[in-house]
Amino acid sequence: MKIVSATEAKTHFGRYLSAALSEPITISKTGQETIVMLSKKEYDRLEACEDAYWGVRALLAEKSGYLGEEEGQKVLANLLNA
């Protein structure tokens, strides 16, 4: 992963835009949060990984069962009155 300053990225934006197609480009600016420039393909891959993760979590939650609306209301009421 290539790391460049915000000034460098601004000056040579086209160069780093092209480079981001093949590798993530980290852009840092002193005193501010670092960002990463990714290709759309890599972004989509990461999104698919996150979707798969939450899909598995949903399946596991489904297997453990549901409270149901009435029981859920009771739990919420008890939590709010505590």
Summary of the structure (lengths in Angstrom):
residues: 82
radius of gyration: 22.1
end to end distance: 50.1
largest distance: 60.2
contacts: 164
relative contact order: 0.10
helix: 62%
strand: 13%
